[in-house]
Amino acid sequence: MNAKMAAQAASKDGFIAALDQSGGSTPKALKLYGVEEGAWANEAGMFDLIHQMRARIIKSPAFTGDKVMGAILFEQTMDRDIDGTPTAEYLWAKRGVVPFLKIDKGLAPAVDGVQLMKPMPGLDDLLKRAVAKGVFGTKERSVIDAANPKGIAAIVQQQFDVAGQVLSHGMMPIIEPEVSISIADKAQAEDLLLAEILKHLDKLPAGKQVMLKLTLPTKPNLYKPLVDHPRVMRVVALSGGYSRDDANAKLKQNDGIIASFSRALTEGLSAKQSDADFDKALGSAIDSIFEASRAS
């Protein structure tokens, strides 16, 4: 594990940019960016367009390690270049931003009020490739849609099983059991999730740490025990469908948690903007998320 990257991931002011929309969410991300569905002929063309958008964000003068601590990449983004340099290498060497990789293959059908991750049969090979490309850590997402003790226990078990695999490759796993913001029993689900995560953290081998990416909780500072836990390198928050202003306001109520926003980061960016307008809009977004992360 790269010691400089680890130091930045553990303690630097800033936030993690989530640039990891995959096949299912890419058309929506492009539409929000002002690129309509008819603009590409096939999936390869769609991924070319989203890579152009991501490269434009990464190359912007506003996007540096001063305020953006890390960035989560989609596998295809990791495998592509920016100006002839592999994306992960470009992020760290040219922007001072720690690269992470989204490794899950999407969600399985709902069982017991949760959606587990689909099987990842090629995970070890993917992790080897990521290490070779200079990627520091990973992110894996599953979703909680009800305060169901059995389902939440299963989701946390799976997350920590995958995290163990990631740790065995010398990488830092970001565990992401997202609680849907629209469910009626969100607060109860979060209480159950906290208890399950604490149980698993206490079983981690000495000297091993994970990161956690969690929905901003209904009860402010609910996750403070995780922020303070010796087995946790960092707790980051997902925006989960909240607007940037709402997500920032909620983030400020939670001490020690920093942002890892996707849609809330790119809100207001458009393919039709001039570079000057694009850089200004992105800079304003980065400033607001950085301040909310620092305030917390």
N, C-alpha and C positions, 0 to 999 in steps of 0.2 A: 504494500500500500504506500503510495506516494506521501511522504511525511508533510510536505508543504501543502498539498491538497487537503490532507487530513486536518491540519491546523486551521486552514481556512474554513472547511466544512464545520468544524467544531465550534469556532468562536468568532469568526469575522462578522461584523455588522453587514446586513444585506439580506437578500432573499434568493430563492431558487425559482428561476423561470422555467415553467413547464411547456416545452416546445415539442410535445410528444404525441400529438393527435395521430391516431393510426387509421387504418382503412375505413372503419365505420364512422369516425368523427371528422375525417378530413373534409368531405364536401361541405359540412356545416361551418367548419373553420374558414374555408375558402369563401363561402357565401358572406360571412361576416366581414371578410376582408375585401368584399366587393367583386369577387370572381364567381360568376354564375355557373351552374352545372354544365351548361352546353359548351363551356370554354375548353373542355378537353375531350379527346376522342376515345381514350381508354384509361385504365388504371395507371399505367406508366406515365401518361401525360398529366394525370391528376397529381401524382407524386412529384413530378417535375415542378409543377406550379407551387405546391406547398413547400418544396425545398427552396424555391426562389424567395418565397415569403420569409422562411426561417433564416436564410442567408442574409436577407435585407435587414432583419432584426439584429442578427448577430454582428453584422458589419457596421451597424449604426454607431456613431460616436458616443451615444448615450449608454450603450450596452457594454459595460466593462465591469471588472471585478471590484471596482470601487463601491458599487451598489448592488450588482448582481453577483451573489456569492457562487451560485452554481446554475446549471441548466440541465434539464432532463430531455434526452433525445429519443426519437423513435428509431428503430433498428435501421430503417432505410436512410435516415439522416446520418447515422453513424457511418454507414457504408459509402456515403457520398463525400465530395470535397467542396471546400469553399476556396475559390481562387487557387485551385491546384493543391491545397493542403487538406488532408482528412479532417472532417468536421471537429472531432474531439480534440485533435492536436491543435487545430486553429483556435478553438475556444480557450484552451489553457495557455498556449504560447503567445497568441496575439491579443487576447481579450482578458486574460487573467481570471477566467471563469472555470470552475470545477465541472467536468462533464460526468453526467449520470446517464443511464440507459433504461428505458422502459422495457421490461422483459416479459410481461404477461402477454398471453395470446387472446385476451378478451375474457368475457364472463360466461360461465355456464348458466343453464336455466335455473330459475329460483327454486330453492328447497329450504324449508324451515325459515322463511323470511329473509334469506340471504342469497346472494349470487357468488359462489366460489369462483376461483380462476379456472379456466379451462386447463387441461393437461399441457405440460411443456416438455415433450419428449426430447427435444434438441437443446435443452437448457445448458448443459455442460459445454457443448460446442460453442454456443452463443457467448457464454461467459469467457471462454478461452479467447475468442476473437475480440471481445471487448477489452480484455486485459492487454492484448497485443496492440490494440489501438489507443491505449492510454486512458481508458475510461476508469473513473474512480469508484463509482458505485452504481446501484440499480434501483429501479422502482417497480413495485408490483401492486396492482389495484384489484380489490374485490369490493362488493357493495352490500351494505346492511339496509334492509327495507322494513324491518320490524324488530321490536324489543323481544326477540325470541332467544332464550338462553341457550338452547341446543344449537341453533344456527350460528349464533355469535361465537360460541365455543369452537365450532367447526371452522369458522372463518379465521379465527386467530391461530388455531392449530396449523392450518394450511399455510398461513402467512409466515409463521416461524419455521415451518419445515423448509419452505423455499429460501428463507433468510439463511438457514444453516448451510444450504447448498451454495449460496452466494458467498458466505463467509469462508467456505472451504477453498474458494478461488482467490482469497485475499482481497475481496471487494467489500464495499460498505452497502448493505441493503437498506433501502427505504421501504418500510412496511406501510401499506396504505389500505386499511379497511375503512372505506368511505361510508359514513352514515348519511343517507339521503336527507336533504334539508326539509323535504315536504311532508315527512311522515308525522303522524299525530303523537307517536310515543318516542320521539327523538331523544328527549332527555333521559328516559328510562334505558333506551338502547345504549346511550353513551355511558351510563353508570355500569351496565353489564360489560361493555367493551373495556372500560378502564380496569375493572377487576380481572378480566381474562388476560389483558396485556401484562399487568403486574405479575400475575402468576407465572407467565412464560419468561418474563425478564429475569425473574429470580432464579430460573433454571439455566440461563445462559452461562457458558464456561467463563471462568475468571479471565479478565483481559479482553473479552469480546464485547463489542457494542453494536447496536443497530440505530438507525434513524427511524422516526415515525412521521407519517403524513396523515393528518386527521382533519375531519370536518370541524370547522369552528364550533365549539360546544354551546349548547343552550345556556348552561350554567358557567359564567366566566371563571376562569382559572381551575376548572374541573381537572384539567390535565397537568396541573403543577407537579403532582407526584412523579409524573413521567419526565417532565423537564429536569427535575432534580435527581433522577435515578442514575446511579453510576454506570449502568449498562446502556444508557441512551446517549448517543453523541449529540443529537439535536432533534427537536420536535418542530415540524413545519406544518402549516395549515393550507388546506385546499380551499378555493373560493366556492366550489360546489354549486354554482348557479347564482350566487349572490352577485349583485352589481359590484363594481370596484369600490365605490364609496361605502356600500354596506359592509363588504368584506373587510375593508380597511378599518372601519369603525369597530367591528366585532374583534378584529385582530388586536386592536389597541387595549381591549379589555383582558387580554390573556398574556400574563407576564412570561417572558422567556421564549415565546413561540414566534417564529418568523414565517413569512408567507412563502407558499409555492403555488403561485397562481398561473392559470393557463388563459382561460377566456377573459378574466379580469385584467390580465396584462395587455392583451391585444385589442381590447375594447377601444374603438375610435380610430384604429389603423385601417388604411385603405390602399389597395393597389393603385388607385387613381391619384393618390397624393404625390406631390413633388417630393423629392428627397428632403428638402428643407422642412416641409410641413410634416412629413412622416417622422423625421428625427425629432421634431418639436413635440409631436403627439406622444411618441414613444418615451422621450425624455421626461415629459410630464407624468406619464403613467409610472415610470420607474421611480421617479422622485417620491410620488405619493405612497407607493407600496414600500419603498425603502424606509420612509419616515414612520409608517405604521408598524413595520417590523422592528424598527429601532425603539419606538415608543413602548413596544411590548417587552 
